Amino acid sequence: MSKFIPDLHDYSPYSSGDRDKDFNVVAIGWLSSEHPYNVGYVPSEFRTRLEIFCSDPLIMNFAVDICPICQRLEAVTIELSSGEKISLYGTYEIRIPSQDGKKVYAASDFIIHHVVVHHYKPPQEFIDSVLAAPLPGTPEFEAFAKPWK
């Protein structure tokens, strides 16, 4: 169930229930072919770190989605920087803490497809937060992720 939400607008999750209720959760990368989005260069370190977050998502939606831009009905396969290929179904979401700790970014696992294939450039504050956030598997990230697990 694709839905368009402008970047940095309040995110009202349809999948995470009340797990987001104690946080200022904002949307990132909920794109649509009917709405313009920023394109441009993103640092390779950002892409690599975003791949790690998308490979270890926090929330499952229980519904297969399609890429809202290319409208592909089958899974979207993407080759990661490491050469590994993963298939995305739009069934998962990630959460990234902001650098100032005042908000949490919510994105579909399709965000990495949008960045790599459609050249989507998220807002700089999100890029900076991904670069600064603790990675999945670290004690710091696990403490942050606890409400969603």
Backbone torsions as a table, in degrees:
resi	resn	phi	psi	omega
1	MET	NA	90.3	-179.7
2	SER	-70.1	142.0	176.0
3	LYS	-143.6	141.5	176.7
4	PHE	-92.7	131.2	172.1
5	ILE	-137.1	125.7	178.9
6	PRO	-60.1	145.1	177.3
7	ASP	-55.7	138.4	175.5
8	LEU	72.1	9.5	173.4
9	HIS	-86.9	158.4	178.0
10	ASP	-53.1	140.3	179.7
11	TYR	-107.2	119.9	175.5
12	SER	-106.5	97.0	-173.1
13	PRO	-68.4	143.4	172.8
14	TYR	-102.4	-3.2	-174.2
15	SER	-119.4	-25.2	-172.7
16	SER	-98.1	8.2	177.2
17	GLY	57.7	-132.9	-178.5
18	ASP	-95.9	11.9	-178.3
19	ARG	-66.3	-21.4	179.5
20	ASP	-91.9	-4.8	-169.4
21	LYS	-61.3	-27.2	-177.9
22	ASP	-91.8	9.1	-175.7
23	PHE	-128.4	155.0	171.1
24	ASN	-86.9	91.3	-174.2
25	VAL	-96.1	128.4	179.0
26	VAL	-121.7	151.3	-176.3
27	ALA	-83.7	143.6	174.2
28	ILE	-140.4	128.7	171.1
29	GLY	76.2	18.9	175.9
30	TRP	-87.5	76.1	-170.4
31	LEU	-85.2	168.1	177.6
32	SER	-148.6	148.1	177.2
33	SER	-69.2	-16.0	-177.6
34	GLU	-92.8	-3.7	-179.1
35	HIS	-127.2	135.1	177.9
36	PRO	-66.0	152.4	177.5
37	TYR	-141.4	157.6	-178.8
38	ASN	-70.5	137.6	174.0
39	VAL	-124.6	155.3	178.0
40	GLY	155.9	-174.2	-177.7
41	TYR	-74.5	138.0	168.9
42	VAL	-124.5	146.1	-179.6
43	PRO	-62.1	145.5	-179.8
44	SER	-61.8	-33.5	177.6
45	GLU	-64.9	-36.8	175.8
46	PHE	-61.6	-48.2	180.0
47	ARG	-58.7	-46.1	-179.0
48	THR	-61.0	-44.7	-179.9
49	ARG	-68.4	-39.2	177.5
50	LEU	-62.7	-37.9	176.0
51	GLU	-58.8	-40.3	-179.8
52	ILE	-64.6	-45.7	178.7
53	PHE	-62.5	-42.3	-178.9
54	CYS	-71.0	-24.5	177.9
55	SER	-80.6	-11.0	-179.4
56	ASP	-136.8	61.7	-174.7
57	PRO	-70.2	164.1	-176.4
58	LEU	-98.4	-31.7	-170.0
59	ILE	-127.4	134.9	176.1
60	MET	-104.2	133.1	-178.0
61	ASN	-88.0	-18.9	-178.1
62	PHE	66.1	23.6	177.0
63	ALA	-145.4	130.4	177.0
64	VAL	-76.3	136.3	-177.9
65	ASP	-116.9	175.3	173.2
66	ILE	-121.3	157.8	175.3
67	CYS	-64.7	123.5	-177.3
68	PRO	-71.3	-9.6	179.8
69	ILE	-97.7	-52.5	-178.0
70	CYS	-91.8	-6.6	174.7
71	GLN	57.3	32.2	178.6
72	ARG	-75.7	132.7	-178.8
73	LEU	-85.0	-25.0	179.1
74	GLU	-87.9	173.2	177.9
75	ALA	-58.8	148.2	176.1
76	VAL	-94.8	118.9	179.5
77	THR	-100.6	134.0	-179.2
78	ILE	-130.6	141.5	176.3
79	GLU	-93.7	122.5	-179.8
80	LEU	-76.8	167.1	178.6
81	SER	-56.3	-30.6	-178.9
82	SER	-75.5	-9.6	-176.0
83	GLY	96.8	-16.0	177.3
84	GLU	-67.5	144.5	176.4
85	LYS	-108.2	135.1	176.1
86	ILE	-125.8	151.5	176.4
87	SER	-105.7	133.7	179.0
88	LEU	-111.4	139.7	-179.9
89	TYR	-121.7	2.5	-176.7
90	GLY	70.7	19.9	-175.7
91	THR	-96.2	-3.4	-176.8
92	TYR	-126.4	158.4	175.5
93	GLU	-129.0	150.9	174.3
94	ILE	-113.0	160.3	172.9
95	ARG	-130.7	135.0	179.9
96	ILE	-128.7	128.8	177.0
97	PRO	-75.6	143.7	175.8
98	SER	-73.0	160.3	-179.3
99	GLN	-63.8	-34.3	-178.2
100	ASP	-86.9	-3.9	178.5
101	GLY	74.7	8.6	-177.0
102	LYS	-92.2	-12.1	179.3
103	LYS	-150.1	169.0	177.6
104	VAL	-128.2	133.9	178.4
105	TYR	-91.4	135.7	178.2
106	ALA	-115.6	127.7	179.8
107	ALA	-142.1	150.9	171.8
108	SER	-73.9	157.2	174.9
109	ASP	-64.6	-13.7	176.1
110	PHE	-67.0	-13.4	-176.5
111	ILE	-57.2	-36.9	179.7
112	ILE	-67.5	-36.4	174.5
113	HIS	-62.8	-43.4	179.7
114	HIS	-61.2	-41.6	-179.0
115	VAL	-67.3	-47.2	-173.7
116	VAL	-78.0	-47.4	-173.1
117	VAL	-88.7	-42.5	-175.1
118	HIS	-100.5	4.3	175.0
119	HIS	59.5	28.0	176.8
120	TYR	-62.4	132.4	175.6
121	LYS	-114.1	106.9	178.4
122	PRO	-64.7	166.6	176.0
123	PRO	-56.7	147.3	-176.6
124	GLN	-58.3	-34.8	-179.7
125	GLU	-64.2	-32.2	176.3
126	PHE	-72.1	-44.2	177.7
127	ILE	-56.8	-47.5	179.9
128	ASP	-61.8	-39.0	-179.7
129	SER	-68.2	-40.0	176.8
130	VAL	-62.5	-40.6	179.8
131	LEU	-67.1	-27.7	-176.7
132	ALA	-98.4	-18.9	-173.4
133	ALA	-67.9	147.7	172.5
134	PRO	-66.4	144.0	-176.9
135	LEU	-82.3	152.3	174.7
136	PRO	-52.5	142.3	-179.7
137	GLY	96.4	-18.8	177.2
138	THR	-84.4	152.9	178.2
139	PRO	-57.4	-36.4	-179.8
140	GLU	-64.5	-43.3	179.5
141	PHE	-69.7	-40.1	-179.5
142	GLU	-62.1	-37.9	176.4
143	ALA	-64.5	-42.8	177.5
144	PHE	-63.3	-43.1	-172.1
145	ALA	-79.3	-10.8	-174.2
146	LYS	-50.8	-43.6	-180.0
147	PRO	-60.2	-23.2	-176.5
148	TRP	-99.1	-3.9	-178.3
149	LYS	-97.7	NA	NA
